[in-house]
């Protein structure tokens, strides 16, 4: 299940020092995803045993605050409950990064208070969701359900969109703002080309002026809007 591990991160959990776990496999195939091997060929990556993670965390008590579980898509793995429980038992906060396509799993994790912070990737406005997620079709109701669960969860959360000119414009971003209206936090992540993308295509990032204008435009829809590069 665990295919990667970053021992120190100052950006993955807002305001906290964290370690980040990466699980293999995903139910999306976003062309711009930079974790291509995790998505397309997780079997080629050696598993990291849970006990190695736990041994590391035992040594890092007091030095890191939280563990981020990312991917791939972590909610695909039945072992996610046991992993989160072990992490929580050691006194660490848990943040989940998810694409939101498993609302029943998200609901159960929230009910069991396994998560302290959840970040959901919003791929695009609903009418362009499947295309941006690299799928022929999508059950958009599952995405809608996860958004509502997160909005009403009572825990810290953010919605975030990686944007590029090929998939997003001011029109799509306005639709996202209207859809997510009232949410705590929305993050615009400007695309940056990296090695290991799902598709070896150079998409086009936006200029800083566009990002700033969209941040200002979207601010009325959210309690907070951020630009993340």
N, C-alpha and C positions, 0 to 999 in steps of 0.2 A: 504493500500500500504506500509506504513512505519512500519516495524516490529522490528527495533532495532535502537539504537542511542548511540553512544559513544561521550561524551561531549568534550573530549580532546584527541588529537592524535598528536604525533610528528613524525610519520612514514608514514602516509597514503598519505600525500601530500608533495613531496620533497621540503625541505626548508621552509615550512610553518607550522604554528600551525593550526590545523584543528579540526573540529568535523565531525563525520562520521555517515551517515544515511544508514540503510540497508533495502532494499525492499525485499518482499517475492516472491517466485516463480522463476523458471528458465527453459529455454528450453534445457539445458544440464543436465546431471546427472553424472558428473565426479566422479568416485569412491573414489577419494582421497580428495574431497572437504570437508572442515571442517565445513561448514555451512549446515549440512545435514537437519536440521529441516526447515530452510528457503527454501531449494530446494524441499524437499519431502512432507512437511506438513505445509505450511505457514498458512493454515486456523486455525491451533491450536495455533497460536501466535497472541496475541491481537494487533490490530492496534494502532499506536501512532498518534493522530490527528495532522494535519499540524500546527494548531494554537499553540500547545505546543512547537513545534520546533521553530516557529517564535518568540514566547515569550522569549524563551531561547536565541535566536540569538540577539534579541533586547538588552538584558542585557549584552551580551558578545562583543558588538562592541568595537573594539580597543584591545581586548584580544585574539581573534582568527582571522585568516586571511581568512580561506577558509572552504568550506563544501565539503566533499567527499560523493558522492552518489554511493553506492555499493549494493551488493546483496548476493544471488539471481542474477537476471538480471534486472537492472532498466529499460531497454528499452522496456520491455514487458508492461509497465504501461502507459496508455494515460495521466495520471495525472502528468507525469514527466515534461511536459512543464510548467505547472502552478507552480509546486514546484520550478523548477529552476528559473523562472521569479521572484518569491517572494524572493528567496535567493539573486539573483543579485540586486534586487531593494534595498536591505538592505546594499549593498556595499561589499558583500563577493565574493571571487573567488569561482568557481565551478569546481570540478574535477569529472569526470565520470569514473567508473570502469565498463568494459563491456567485454563480450565474443565475441562481434563482429558479432553476427548472425542476427542482424537487421540493415543491411547497410542503408536502406531507412530512418530509424529513426535517425541513426547517421548522415547521410547527412543533414537532416533537422535541427537537433540541431546545427550542425556546421554552416549551412547557417544563422541561427538565432542568432549566436554568444552567445549561451547559455552556452558554455563550455570554460573554460580557460585551462584545462589540461585533457587529456584523456589517460587512461591506458587500453590497450587491452591485454587480456590473450591469448597467443598463446599456444594451448594445445600440439601440436607436429608437426612433419613434416606432410605435406598434406596426405601422404599415410597411416598414422596411426592416423589421426585426429578423425574420428568417434569413434574408439576404446577407445581413451584416454578421449573423451568427454562423454563416457558412452552411445553411441547411436549405433543403428544397421547400420544406414547410415546417411550421411550428405551431404548437398549441399555445397561443398567446395568453389564454386564460390562466395557465400555470404561472406565467410571469406576473400577471395582474394579481394573482392570489398571494404570491410571495411578497410583492410590494406592500399589499395591505397588511400582511402578517408583521412585516418589519416595521411599518409605520406605527402600528398599535402595540409593539412589543414592550415598550417601556425601557429598553436598553439603548446604549449608544449605537448609532448606525450612520452609514453614509451610502448614498447612491452615487455612482460614478460612471462616466462615459469616456472611453478613449475615442477621440474625434480625429477625422482626417477628411480631406476634401472629397474623396471618392464616395464617401458614405454619408457625410453630414453637411448640412448647410444651416443657415439661420432658421429656415423653415422647420427642419427636423428638430432643432434644439428648442424652438418655441413649443412644438408639440410635446416634447418631453417635459418641459416646464409645466404646461397645462395638466399633463397626466399626473405628475408627481407633486402637484401643488400642495403646499403645507408641510412638506417633509423637512426634517431637521437640517440636512446638509446635502449639497450636491457638488460634485467635483468634476471639473473639466480636465481631462488628461490629454494633452496634445500628443499625437502619435510621434513616435521616434523609431526609425528603422533599426532593427537589431538582427544579429545572426540568429538562426534557428527559428525563424518565423514558420508558421504553418504553410504559407505560400511565399515563395521567394520573389516577392513583388515589392517595389519601392513605392509605397503610398505617399501621399503628400500632406505634410503637417500644415497647420494654419500659422499665419503671421501673428505676432504678439498683439497687434492692434485689434484683430478680430477676436482673439480670446478675451481681451479686456472689455470690448464692446458687448460681447455675449454675457460675460460675468455681470455687467451692469444691467443688461436687459433682463436676465434671469433672476436677479436678486429678489424681486417682489414675489416670486413663486416659492421661495425657500427662506428658512431662517438664516441660512448661511450658504454662500457659494464660494468655492475656491478654484484656483487654477493650479494644476499640478503638472510639472514637467519632468 
